[in-house]
């Protein structure tokens, strides 16, 4: 399906490594379908440096060097371009959190669930 597996990183920590995992082929297909269905947004709001959960960082998405998913937005950034899509009601975040089963401990899982409303 893709030459490079799509890697997901939960952007939540500042003093230790963030948890990360690779999507399997079916999860990657589902993610790409969900991403392509999102409406384009006119304003790309960059993630800020808040403590705690900030969103998900994706690498390996075909045609996109870097993708950030958080706060109801999907921001794809590459050389000389930034594109933003609306993720309302945070369906991509909920999908990515679901793929994290087995990669996050219980308290972290619950904290993210409470923040994104999954």
ZINOR-V179003 format. One record per residue. RES is the residue in one letter. BURIAL is # if it has 16 or more other C-alpha atoms within 10 Angstrom, else .. Layout:
BEGIN
((RES,BURIAL) (RES,BURIAL))
END
This chain:
BEGIN
((X,.) (X,.) (X,.) (X,.) (X,#) (X,#) (X,#) (X,#) (X,#) (X,#) (X,#) (X,#) (X,.) (X,.) (X,.) (X,.) (X,.) (X,.) (X,.) (X,#) (X,#) (X,#) (X,#) (X,.) (X,.) (X,.) (X,.) (X,#) (X,.) (X,.) (X,#) (X,.) (X,.) (X,.) (X,#) (X,.) (X,.) (X,#) (X,.) (X,.) (X,.) (X,.) (X,.) (X,#) (X,.) (X,.) (X,.) (X,.) (X,.) (X,.) (X,.) (X,.) (X,#) (X,#) (X,#) (X,#) (X,#) (X,#) (X,#) (X,#) (X,#) (X,.) (X,.) (X,#) (X,.) (X,#) (X,#) (X,#) (X,#) (X,#) (X,#) (X,#) (X,#) (X,#) (X,#) (X,#) (X,#) (X,.) (X,.) (X,.) (X,.) (X,.) (X,#) (X,#) (X,#) (X,#) (X,#) (X,.) (X,.) (X,#) (X,#) (X,#) (X,#) (X,#) (X,.) (X,#) (X,#) (X,.) (X,#) (X,#) (X,.) (X,.) (X,.) (X,#) (X,.) (X,.) (X,.) (X,.) (X,#) (X,.) (X,.) (X,#) (X,.) (X,.) (X,.) (X,#) (X,.) (X,.))
END
